[in-house]
Amino acid sequence: MSFKNKRILVIHLDYCFENANTLIVERILHQLKQDYDVDIATYDVKGANHQYGSDLERIKTVKYYSLNRAMNTANLEISDVLRICFCNIKEKITKSKFDEKNVYYFKKQLCKKIRISDYNLILSFSNPFSSHYAASLISKEYDIPWIAYYLDPFFTNATFDKNGLKMRKHLEERITGHAKTLYLTYPINEDYIENEFENRDLIRRIEMPGIRNEIHVSDTNQCGEIAQCYFVGNLYSDIRNPDSVISLFGKMGNVAELFFVGGFFGDIPMLTENNYANIHYLGKKSQGEIKEIYKMTDVLVNIGNLIINQIPSKIFEYISTGKPIINIYKTLKCPTLKYTKKYPLCLNIYEEDMKSCPEKAVKIIDDFIRKTRGRYLSSQEINEMFWGNLDASVTKDLKSKIEEEI
C-alpha cells in the first residue's frame, strides 16, 4: 500500500535552532520523507542559527512573540505585551516551566497560515514540551490523529524546580491523553512508568537514533607517545562537572593530553584557570571541525552527568566514530552504561572510584590507551551491535505506527 500522497504535519517549535535534538529530528524526517509528504512547522526566531537541511518549501514558520527584541519577529500590540507579561508571571509563580505564551501564538498563527485539514497525521517532538501542547490542541480541533515523540522528559526533567513537579505532571497527563501514541526514548519510558504517569498505557519505547555512519573514522591515526584525548560536548558546573577528570588527567602529562571541545555553563575554575600543561580548552567548533577532530583523536573521553532519566545523544556519536572511548560515569544508574558496556573499545570508570584511588585510575587508563592504540571498529560492526539506534531502524517502528493511524 502506498502512503506517498499522505501528508504529515511535524510540529517542533525549536526546529529553528541548531541543537542535538534538532539534528536528530532532521534525520528522522529525512527517513519519513521517503514515504510521506512531510511539512515542518516551527517558529521564526530572530538570531536562530539553524541552517535547515530540509527542503525550505517544506518548512512552515510563524512569527515569534517576545519582549526580547533580540528574538522577537512579531509586531507586538499592547494586548500582546500584556498577555506575554501575564504568561511570564504565571510561569514563575507556578514553577511549571511551561511556556503557555508560545503555544497560544504558535497555534493561532499556524492555523491561519496553512490549511490544517489537508494533513493526515500530526507528529510532534519535544523538547520543548510546548510542541506537544500545540499539537494536542490542533489535533483536537481538526480531529487529526497525533503522535508525540519525546527526546527529553517534561514533568520529571531534572533541570526544573521540583516544587512544580506535581503541577507539570497533571498538565502533561491532561494534554497527552488525546495522543494515539507517546514514543519515549530510553530511559524516559522507564522513568514515566516508575513515576506512575497516568497515560502510561500510551507509552511505547523507542531507541535514540544516534548511530551515524557518516562520522565513522576509518583512516585512524596510530597513537603517538602522548595520546591525544578529546571530550566533545557541553560542560555544566552542576550536572556534568569536569573537575575530577581534569585533576586526574593533569597527573598524566607523560601519557595523555586532554582537549575540551564545546561550551560550558556555570563556574568551572579548573577549566578556565587551567594549571595543567596537558589540559586544553578549545571552545566551540562547527560540525565540520568536529569531524576533523574525530580523525585526530586517539581516545574519546565521555563525562557522564548526574541525570539518570535521559541519555546524552553524544555517546552515540562517539560510538559512531569507531574510536576507543573512556566513559567516566557519575552515578551507578548512568544510562550510558547500557550502551557503552556493549562497545568493545570502551573503558567504563566510576568517578567515585577514580577520586578515591587516582593512582589506580591512572594505571587503568594508561593500560587501556596502550591496548587500544590505533584500533577502531568498522561501520559494519557498529551497525550490527547497535542496529536499534540506526535512523532507519528507529523510523521503521515509527512508520508502522503512522500507517496504523492513516
PyMOL commands that set and color helices and strands:
alter all, ss='L'
color gray80, all
select helices_A, chain A and resi 20-32+56-58+78-94+100-113+116-118+130-142+162-176+188-194+200-202+213-215+243-249+269-272+287-296+314-321+337-340+351-356+358-372+379-385+387-389+391-405
alter helices_A, ss='H'
color red, helices_A
select strands_A, chain A and resi 7-11+37-44+59-63+121-126+146-150+181-185+203-206+227-232+235-236+256-261+264-265+279-283+299-303+325-329+346-350
alter strands_A, ss='S'
color yellow, strands_A
deselect
rebuild
show_as cartoon
